[in-house]
Amino acid sequence: MTITTGTVRATAAVLRTPDGPFRLEDVVLDAPGRGEVVVRIAGVGLCHTDLLPRTPVVKPPVIAGHEAAGVVEAVGDGVADPLVGDHVVLSFDSCGDCANCLAAQPAYCESFWPRNMSGKRADRSTGARDAEGNAVKGRWFGQSSFATHAVVAARNTIKVDPALPLELLGPLACGVLTGAGSVFNSLDLGPGTGLAVFGAGTVGLSAIMAARVAGATTIVAVDLNPERLRLAEELGATHVVDATTPDLTQHLKKLTGGGLEYTLDTTGVPTVITTAIDVLRLRGVCGLLGVQRGALAIRPDQFALGRTVKGILEGDAVPKLLIPRLIALWRQGRFPFDKLITTFPLDEINDAEAAMHAGSVVKPVLLPTPTKEL
């Protein structure tokens, strides 16, 4: 089936004001253009990044959602893959043509910000309208998948086996990909090494699972939430540490025999980042995955020991390569990312957001089966 004219009707969770609730609304999406496909959403993760429309980053009204999986229902001109009926995971958007995309670094696409963080198409159109015909930003991370349907670029879809639980696969596209990719790609962590992960959310726990797969012999999880620490231990952490432990830096050094080769910060808290650097061994590497919440002061002695501090986006991953790898590991029982997931109907998105803030769930996944007004 090919669509070149007309529109796509969908139900979406629209954020109208920064401090207001998400509300289910009927919306009309632009028909898929050249190189685009229509995907019926089976499940979509709720990530802290999806709450950036509550900040000045992007102005509502907007349909967020960027960790989706679903079934292709229609394709636009020029699309030979995927085909109608294919099951796909939807990744972040990238142009595919700039120097970084061509160097297999799509997360550093030269147009990453407008393509992913503006809520608009590359041509600045919003891609969606509400029931009154008013514009709604409908291309958050190239997909805006807090909805029953999304229109996305075909190049940013990853085909998966139809036998897989499609509704659970969306988080592989961002949170899980970021944590695992940081270990496999950014750090290139090898057997017998040590890693400390600060923050045991989706990204941090995915990094812990990846570190176990990579053969790390010391894997430390640092967090405030005792339930998250228990889960980290179940998923592969060899040590778990309460982040309120007095003199945390010295405690971690003693625990690990002098420090670690690698650390990852997922919190963005400057004081936590300082600790993540201080517990490195000589020539150790600290990866920063969280958005920094304030100025970061680095002492001269922290670099004098040959240490490296590097920012990481999307785990330096090529989604079409890493996501199938993670699925293969999951099928072998070696990467149980599904243990992070709690499902909610799409019409309970506000409850899911509250649960995420409370820390009672790690990764909410929304199932677009709306049953009531919000």
C-alpha positions in Angstrom: 0.0 0.0 0.0 1.4 3.4 -0.9 0.0 6.7 0.4 1.0 10.0 -1.3 -2.0 12.1 -0.5 -4.5 12.3 2.3 -3.9 12.1 6.1 -3.6 9.7 9.0 -6.0 9.8 11.8 -4.7 8.9 15.3 -5.3 9.2 19.0 -2.4 10.9 20.8 -1.4 12.0 24.3 -1.0 15.7 23.8 0.9 18.0 26.2 -0.8 21.4 26.0 1.1 23.3 28.7 4.4 22.7 30.5 2.8 22.2 33.9 -0.4 20.5 32.7 -1.4 16.8 32.2 -1.1 14.8 29.1 -4.6 14.6 27.4 -5.8 12.0 24.9 -7.0 13.8 21.8 -7.9 12.9 18.2 -5.3 14.2 15.9 -4.6 14.2 12.1 -1.1 13.4 11.0 0.3 14.5 7.6 0.4 11.6 5.1 3.8 10.0 4.7 6.0 11.9 2.4 8.8 10.5 0.2 10.9 8.1 2.3 8.4 7.9 5.2 6.1 5.2 6.6 3.1 5.0 8.9 3.5 2.8 11.9 0.8 1.6 14.2 2.3 1.8 17.7 2.3 -1.4 19.8 4.2 0.1 22.8 6.2 3.1 23.6 8.6 3.8 26.5 8.2 6.9 28.7 11.6 8.5 29.3 12.7 11.6 31.2 13.7 13.1 27.8 10.0 13.0 26.9 9.4 15.5 29.7 11.6 18.1 28.2 8.5 19.8 26.7 7.8 20.7 30.4 10.9 22.9 30.1 11.8 25.7 27.7 13.5 23.2 25.3 10.3 23.0 23.2 7.0 24.8 23.4 3.8 22.9 23.6 1.4 21.7 22.2 3.4 18.6 21.4 3.1 14.9 21.1 6.2 13.4 22.8 7.3 9.8 22.8 10.5 8.4 21.2 10.9 4.8 22.3 8.4 3.1 20.1 7.8 -0.2 18.3 5.0 -1.1 16.0 3.7 -2.4 12.7 4.1 -0.7 9.4 0.6 0.1 7.9 1.5 2.3 4.9 4.6 3.6 3.0 5.3 6.7 1.1 7.0 7.1 -2.3 10.5 5.7 -2.6 10.2 3.2 0.2 11.3 -0.3 -0.6 12.1 -1.3 3.0 10.4 -1.7 5.4 7.2 -3.1 3.9 3.6 -3.0 5.0 3.2 -5.6 7.8 6.8 -5.5 9.0 7.4 -5.2 12.7 9.8 -2.3 13.5 11.5 -0.5 16.3 11.7 3.3 15.8 15.0 5.0 16.5 16.0 8.7 16.9 16.1 10.7 13.7 19.2 11.5 11.6 19.9 12.8 8.1 22.0 9.9 6.9 24.1 12.2 4.8 26.3 14.5 7.0 29.9 13.6 7.9 29.0 12.1 11.2 26.2 10.0 9.9 28.4 8.7 7.1 31.0 7.9 9.8 28.5 5.6 11.5 27.8 8.2 14.3 24.1 9.1 13.7 23.7 10.4 17.3 26.0 13.2 16.3 24.1 14.1 13.2 24.7 17.7 12.3 21.0 18.3 12.3 20.3 16.1 15.4 18.8 19.0 17.4 16.2 20.3 15.0 15.3 16.8 13.9 14.8 15.4 17.4 14.3 18.2 19.9 12.1 20.6 18.0 9.0 18.4 17.5 9.0 19.4 13.9 10.1 17.9 10.5 13.4 19.0 9.0 11.3 21.4 6.8 10.0 22.9 10.0 6.4 21.7 9.5 4.7 20.3 12.6 3.3 17.1 11.0 0.1 17.1 13.0 -3.1 19.0 13.6 -5.7 18.8 16.4 -9.5 18.4 15.9 -9.8 22.1 15.3 -7.1 22.2 12.7 -4.5 23.8 14.8 -0.9 22.8 14.6 0.5 20.3 17.1 4.2 19.4 17.1 4.1 15.8 15.9 7.7 14.8 15.1 9.4 14.6 18.5 12.6 12.6 17.9 11.2 12.0 14.4 8.3 10.0 15.6 6.0 11.5 18.4 4.9 8.0 19.4 2.7 8.7 22.4 -0.1 7.8 20.0 -1.8 5.1 18.2 0.1 5.9 15.0 3.2 7.7 14.0 4.7 8.9 10.7 8.5 8.3 10.6 11.4 8.2 8.2 11.9 4.7 6.8 15.7 4.9 7.4 15.1 5.2 11.1 13.2 2.0 11.5 14.7 -1.4 12.5 13.0 -4.5 11.4 12.5 -7.2 14.0 11.2 -10.8 14.1 7.3 -10.8 14.3 7.5 -13.6 16.9 9.0 -11.1 19.4 6.9 -9.3 22.0 6.7 -6.1 20.0 5.1 -4.0 22.7 8.2 -4.4 24.9 10.8 -3.5 22.3 10.5 0.3 22.2 13.0 1.1 25.0 15.7 -0.6 23.0 15.6 2.4 20.8 16.9 4.9 23.4 17.3 4.2 27.1 18.5 0.6 26.8 20.5 1.4 23.7 22.2 4.3 25.5 23.3 2.3 28.5 24.4 -0.8 26.6 26.0 1.2 23.8 28.1 3.2 26.2 29.6 0.0 27.5 30.0 -1.8 24.2 30.9 1.2 22.0 32.0 4.3 23.9 34.0 2.5 26.6 34.8 -0.6 24.6 34.9 -2.3 28.0 36.8 -5.6 28.0 36.9 -8.8 30.1 38.4 -8.5 33.6 37.8 -4.8 34.0 35.8 -2.7 36.5 32.9 -0.3 36.0 30.9 1.8 38.4 27.5 3.1 37.3 26.0 6.1 39.1 22.2 6.0 38.8 20.3 2.7 38.5 17.6 3.8 36.1 17.0 2.3 32.7 20.2 3.6 31.3 22.3 2.6 34.2 20.8 -0.8 34.6 21.3 -1.5 30.9 24.9 -0.5 31.3 25.2 -3.0 34.1 23.7 -5.8 32.0 26.0 -5.0 29.1 29.1 -4.9 31.5 28.2 -8.4 32.6 28.0 -9.6 29.0 31.3 -7.9 28.2 33.0 -9.8 31.0 33.6 -7.1 33.6 34.6 -8.7 36.9 33.8 -5.7 39.1 30.4 -4.0 38.4 29.3 -1.4 41.0 25.9 0.2 41.1 25.5 3.4 43.1 21.9 4.7 43.7 19.6 6.1 46.4 16.8 3.6 45.9 17.2 0.3 47.6 14.8 -1.5 45.3 16.9 -0.3 42.3 20.0 -1.5 44.0 18.5 -5.0 44.5 17.5 -5.1 40.9 21.0 -4.0 39.8 22.4 -6.9 41.8 20.0 -9.3 40.1 21.1 -8.0 36.7 24.8 -8.4 37.2 26.2 -5.8 39.7 28.9 -7.4 41.9 28.6 -4.6 44.4 25.8 -2.1 45.3 26.3 1.1 47.2 23.9 3.6 48.8 24.7 7.0 47.3 24.4 8.5 50.8 27.3 6.5 52.1 29.7 8.9 54.0 32.9 9.6 52.2 31.6 7.9 49.1 34.8 8.3 47.1 37.0 6.6 49.6 34.4 3.9 50.3 34.3 3.0 46.5 38.1 3.0 46.3 38.4 0.7 49.2 35.6 -1.5 47.9 37.3 -1.9 44.5 40.9 -2.2 45.5 41.9 1.3 44.6 39.4 2.4 41.9 38.0 1.4 38.6 39.0 1.5 34.9 35.6 2.9 33.9 32.7 4.9 35.4 29.4 6.1 33.9 27.3 8.9 35.3 23.6 8.8 34.4 22.5 11.5 36.9 23.9 14.7 35.5 24.5 15.9 39.1 27.9 17.8 39.2 28.8 16.4 42.7 28.1 12.8 41.5 30.2 13.4 38.3 33.1 14.6 40.5 32.9 11.3 42.5 32.7 9.3 39.2 36.0 10.9 38.1 37.7 10.6 41.5 37.2 6.9 41.7 39.0 6.2 38.4 42.3 4.5 38.3 45.2 5.9 36.3 44.1 6.4 32.7 40.5 5.6 33.6 37.6 6.8 31.5 34.4 8.5 32.8 31.4 8.6 30.5 28.7 11.3 31.0 25.3 10.2 29.9 23.0 12.5 31.9 22.2 16.1 31.0 24.4 18.1 33.5 22.4 20.0 36.0 24.6 23.0 36.6 28.2 24.0 36.2 30.8 21.2 36.5 34.1 22.1 38.1 37.0 19.8 37.4 40.2 20.0 39.4 43.5 20.0 37.6 44.6 16.8 39.5 41.6 14.9 38.1 43.2 15.0 34.6 46.8 14.8 35.8 46.5 11.0 36.1 45.7 10.4 32.4 42.0 10.2 33.0 39.5 10.9 30.3 36.0 12.4 30.6 33.8 12.1 27.6 30.2 13.0 26.8 28.1 10.2 25.2 24.9 10.5 23.1 22.8 7.4 22.4 25.6 5.1 23.4 27.5 6.0 20.2 25.3 3.4 18.6 24.1 2.6 15.1 20.6 1.4 16.1 20.3 -0.9 13.1 23.4 -2.7 14.4 23.0 -2.6 18.1 19.3 -3.3 18.5 19.4 -6.7 16.8 22.5 -7.5 18.9 20.6 -6.7 22.1 17.6 -8.8 21.0 19.9 -11.8 20.3 21.4 -11.4 23.8 17.9 -11.2 25.3 16.8 -14.4 23.5 19.8 -16.1 25.1 18.8 -14.9 28.5 21.9 -12.8 28.8 20.3 -9.3 28.6 16.9 -9.4 30.4 15.9 -5.8 29.7 12.2 -6.8 30.1 12.8 -6.9 33.8 13.0 -3.1 33.7 9.5 -2.7 32.2 6.1 -2.0 33.7 3.2 -1.5 31.2 0.5 1.1 31.4 -2.4 1.8 29.0 -1.7 5.0 27.0 -4.7 6.6 28.8 -2.8 6.2 32.1 0.2 8.2 30.9 -0.1 10.7 33.8 -0.1 7.8 36.3 3.0 6.4 34.5 4.8 9.7 34.8 4.0 10.0 38.5 5.3 6.4 39.1 8.5 7.2 37.2 9.1 10.3 39.3 8.4 8.4 42.5 10.9 5.7 41.5 8.4 2.9 41.9 8.9 1.8 38.3 12.1 1.8 36.2 10.8 2.0 32.6 7.1 2.6 32.0 5.9 1.4 28.6 2.6 2.8 27.3 0.2 0.6 25.3 -1.9 2.6 22.9 -5.3 1.1 23.8 -7.2 4.2 25.1 -10.3 3.5 27.0 -11.3 6.7 28.7 -10.9 10.4 28.7 -8.1 11.8 30.7 
